[in-house]
Structure formats: structure tokens, C-alpha cells
Amino acid sequence: VGKYTELADSYKSIHEALVHGGIANECGVQIDWISSDRFTDQAAAGELLGTYDALLVPGGFGVRGVEGMLEAIRWAREHKVPFLGICLGLQAAIIEFARDVVKLPDTNSSEFAPECENPVIALMRSQEGIQEMGGTMRLGAYPCKLRPGSRVAQVYGALEVSERHRHRYEVSNAYRDVLAEYGMRCAGLSPDGSLVEMIELPDHPWFIGCQFHPELRSRPTRPHPLFAGFVGAARHQRRARATAPLAQAERSSQLAGRRD
């Protein structure tokens, strides 16, 4: 679910990384891009996403389409559908959680609503005061330390990784404690602990957000762990959906037998 779905190559790297994830899981991957503008409420989200096995929300800039992303993410979170948020996708997941779970009033990103009461996403300190926007974002590879015992550490099979970035907004550290109190774990941090790089929901089957762009490091012969894990979770979801009617039929048959 993205902002630029009308342009075929907008998410080319992500598309290819998902294919790589399919290779890792020895399965094909059906990828459909849906404009976030179509997600007007939860009813629309259910209608649009009800037949899918996973949701990915990619990066982007600007406020257009963000509210639709929040509706899609909320649906995936509440219905236990595997979710991967990349860059803006992570930020949207933070905003949705702060609004709908923590119930913080007037919650947003300072990029979209500079005067909001609770800017859970804010401009990085290193970006404050910069007037020239061209070529001044946080760019390139940076190390990230993963929380021991977290799902992301399990996915990577490591406690420190290096990933490529392209952004100027980050999770506001002032809200890290309250997010954790309500169940959202900051699972990956910069080495000095000052920047949130990854989040996850431990009580969800597969809900992960990353501030960086893992698609840029994925290759057919070396699928990125996040995409391999994401496609694996989608495959598990598909199998669970397929077997659910059979399990229900067996239960109904057993009940009928007892009545007889």
C-alpha cells in the first residue's frame, strides 16, 4: 500500500526484494500495489485487504495518502496480518499505534502537522536548522544494534547489522517509554541508543518496521533476511487461511456426531 502506485517503477527495488524473499521460501509471490488514497476507513481497508496474506507499506514523502496508510496498518495490526513497514511505513505504524492503542490526542509527524500536540515522529536533531533540503538527508549505511531475544534479532540471526538510509525524520525519543508500555518494542537502535531504527509488536504474528531501506541490500542469491522472513510469514498466513475452513468443518462434524 503506497503513494506512488501509478508509476510502475516507483517500488522496483521492493518488488525485486519480495521476489528474492520468495526464492528464499521456495514459493512464488503475487504482488499487488494498492493506492493508499483508497483506504478511507476500516470498512474500506477490510474490503481491500481481506483476501491478502500480508501488508507492506513502503517509503515516501509528504502528507498525501498517509491517513490511508494508517487505516491499512490498523487493519493488519488488529487482524494479525503480517506487516512490514519501510521508512515512512515505520513512521506510519508508530503514528497509528500512538493514536489507536496509546490514545494520544492530536498525534502525527511534525513533517505533516508541525503544530500537532504529540509529534511521535520528528525532525532529527542533526537536521535541525538546515535550510537547503537538497542532498542533506541522513544517507548511506549505518550500523544498527538489535535487541537480544527480539524477533528482528531472530530474523537476522545477528545482534548488529548495517543498513542503508535515506530520511530526515525519526521516532521521537520522548515517546519511546509510553510506546513500550503499551506493547510496541524498539527492537533496533543506533549504536549510541539515540535513534530508533526498528520496531516490532511481540504479541503479533509478524509486525516489523524499519527506518532504513532493506530492499537496497537484497539480491537473488542473498535475499535480505527481512524480506525472506516477511514472505515466510505471508506463506504461513496463507496456509493458515486455507486450513481454517477444514478445521471448522471437522469441529462441526464432531459436534454433529455427538448430537447423533
C-alpha positions in Angstrom: 0.0 0.0 0.0 1.8 3.1 -1.2 1.6 6.7 -2.5 3.1 6.3 -6.0 1.4 3.1 -7.2 0.5 4.6 -10.7 4.2 4.6 -11.6 5.3 1.0 -12.4 8.9 1.5 -11.3 8.3 3.5 -8.2 8.8 0.5 -5.9 11.0 -1.6 -8.3 13.6 -2.4 -5.7 11.0 -3.5 -3.2 9.3 -5.6 -5.9 12.5 -7.4 -6.6 13.3 -7.9 -3.0 9.9 -9.6 -2.4 10.7 -11.9 -5.3 14.0 -12.7 -3.6 12.0 -13.4 -0.4 10.0 -15.9 -2.5 13.2 -17.6 -3.7 14.3 -18.0 0.0 11.0 -19.7 0.8 10.8 -21.7 -2.5 7.5 -20.1 -3.5 6.1 -17.6 -5.9 5.0 -14.1 -4.7 1.9 -12.3 -6.0 2.4 -8.6 -5.6 -0.4 -6.1 -6.0 0.2 -2.4 -5.3 -2.9 -0.5 -3.9 -3.0 3.3 -3.7 -3.2 4.4 0.0 -5.8 7.0 -1.1 -8.4 4.2 -1.4 -8.2 3.4 2.3 -10.8 5.8 3.6 -11.9 3.9 6.7 -11.7 0.4 8.3 -14.5 -0.9 6.1 -12.6 0.0 3.0 -9.4 -1.5 4.5 -11.2 -4.8 5.1 -12.6 -4.8 1.6 -9.3 -4.1 0.0 -7.1 -6.3 2.2 -9.4 -9.1 3.2 -8.0 -11.6 0.6 -4.3 -10.8 1.1 -1.8 -12.6 3.2 0.5 -9.7 4.2 0.8 -5.9 4.0 3.9 -3.9 3.1 3.9 -0.1 3.4 7.0 1.5 1.7 8.7 4.8 2.0 7.6 8.2 0.7 7.4 11.9 1.4 4.6 14.3 2.1 1.2 14.1 3.7 -0.9 12.8 0.8 -2.0 9.3 1.3 -0.7 8.9 4.8 -4.1 8.7 6.5 -4.9 5.8 4.2 -1.7 4.1 5.2 -2.8 4.4 8.8 -6.1 2.7 8.1 -4.3 -0.2 6.3 -1.8 -0.6 9.1 -4.5 -0.6 11.7 -6.4 -3.3 9.9 -3.3 -5.5 9.6 -2.4 -5.0 13.2 -5.9 -5.8 14.5 -6.5 -8.8 12.2 -3.0 -10.2 12.9 -1.9 -10.0 9.2 1.9 -9.9 8.7 3.2 -6.4 8.2 6.4 -4.8 7.1 6.8 -1.0 7.2 9.8 0.6 5.5 10.9 4.2 6.3 7.6 6.1 6.1 5.9 2.7 6.7 7.6 2.5 10.1 6.6 6.1 10.9 3.0 5.5 9.9 3.0 2.4 12.1 4.2 4.5 15.0 1.5 7.2 14.4 -1.3 4.6 14.1 -0.2 2.8 17.3 0.0 6.0 19.2 -3.4 7.1 18.1 -5.4 3.9 18.3 -3.7 1.9 21.1 -2.0 4.5 23.3 -4.8 7.0 22.6 -2.6 10.1 22.5 -4.6 13.1 21.3 -3.6 15.0 18.1 -0.8 12.6 17.2 1.1 13.0 14.0 4.6 13.6 12.4 6.0 17.1 12.6 6.6 16.6 8.8 2.8 16.6 8.2 1.5 18.6 11.2 4.2 20.8 12.6 1.9 22.2 15.4 0.4 18.9 16.5 0.2 18.2 20.2 2.1 14.8 20.1 4.7 14.6 17.3 5.7 11.0 17.7 7.8 11.4 14.6 10.1 14.5 14.5 13.0 16.0 12.6 16.3 14.5 13.6 18.5 16.8 15.7 21.2 16.7 13.0 18.7 18.0 10.6 17.5 21.0 12.7 18.4 24.4 11.2 19.2 23.0 7.7 17.6 25.3 5.2 18.8 23.7 2.0 16.9 20.4 1.5 18.8 19.0 -1.4 21.3 16.3 -0.5 21.1 16.9 3.2 19.2 13.8 4.4 20.7 11.0 6.5 22.2 9.0 3.7 24.2 5.8 3.3 24.9 2.8 5.5 24.8 3.0 9.3 25.2 0.3 12.0 22.2 -0.9 14.0 22.2 -2.9 17.2 19.3 -5.3 17.7 17.7 -6.2 21.0 18.7 -9.7 22.2 15.7 -12.0 22.1 13.7 -9.8 19.7 12.0 -11.1 16.6 14.3 -8.9 14.4 17.4 -10.5 16.0 15.9 -13.9 15.3 15.2 -12.9 11.7 18.7 -11.6 11.1 20.5 -14.2 13.1 22.7 -11.4 14.4 22.8 -8.6 17.0 24.4 -5.9 14.9 23.7 -5.2 11.2 24.4 -2.4 8.7 21.6 -0.9 6.6 21.2 1.9 4.1 19.2 5.0 5.0 17.5 7.9 3.2 15.5 10.1 5.6 15.5 13.2 7.8 12.7 12.3 10.3 12.9 9.8 13.2 10.9 8.4 16.1 10.8 11.0 18.8 12.7 9.6 21.9 10.2 11.4 24.2 7.6 8.7 23.3 9.7 5.6 23.5 8.7 4.7 27.0 4.9 5.1 26.5 5.0 3.1 23.3 6.9 0.3 25.1 4.4 0.5 28.0 1.5 -0.3 25.5 3.4 -3.1 23.8 5.5 -1.6 20.9 9.1 -2.7 21.2 12.0 -0.6 19.9 14.0 -3.6 18.7 16.8 -1.9 16.8 18.7 1.2 17.8 21.7 3.2 16.6 24.9 2.1 18.5 24.6 5.1 20.9 21.0 4.3 21.5 19.8 7.7 20.3 17.9 6.7 17.2 15.2 4.1 16.8 15.9 2.0 13.7 13.4 -0.9 14.1 10.2 -1.6 15.9 8.1 -4.7 16.4 4.9 -6.0 18.2 5.8 -9.1 20.2 2.2 -10.1 20.6 1.6 -10.0 16.8 2.5 -12.9 14.5 4.8 -10.7 12.3 4.7 -6.9 12.7 8.0 -5.2 12.0 9.0 -1.7 10.9 12.4 -0.4 9.9 13.6 3.2 9.3 16.1 2.1 6.7 15.7 0.5 3.2 16.5 -3.2 3.3 15.5 -3.7 -0.3 18.7 -2.0 -1.4 20.8 -4.8 0.1 18.8 -7.7 -1.3 20.0 -10.0 -4.1 18.6 -13.1 -5.8 21.4 -15.2 -4.3 21.3 -13.4 -1.0 17.7 -12.5 -0.1 17.5 -9.9 2.6 16.5 -11.5 5.9 13.6 -9.1 6.4 12.1 -10.0 3.0 12.7 -13.7 3.5 11.0 -13.5 6.9 8.2 -11.4 5.6 7.4 -13.7 2.7 7.7 -16.7 5.0 5.2 -15.1 7.4 2.8 -14.4 4.4 3.2 -18.0 3.3 2.3 -19.3 6.8 -0.7 -16.9 6.9 -1.9 -18.3 3.5 -1.7 -21.9 4.8 -3.5 -21.0 8.0 -6.3 -19.3 6.0 -6.5 -22.4 3.7 -6.8 -24.9 6.6 -9.2 -22.8 8.7 -12.3 -23.9 6.8 -11.2 -27.6 7.1 -10.7 -27.3 10.8 -14.1 -25.6 11.2 -15.7 -28.4 9.2 -14.1 -31.1 11.3 -15.3 -29.4 14.5 -18.8 -29.1 13.1 -18.7 -32.8 12.1 -17.6 -33.8 15.6 -20.4 -31.8 17.2 -22.9 -33.3 14.8 -21.6 -36.8 15.7 -22.0 -36.1 19.4 -25.6 -34.9 18.9 -26.4 -38.1 17.0 
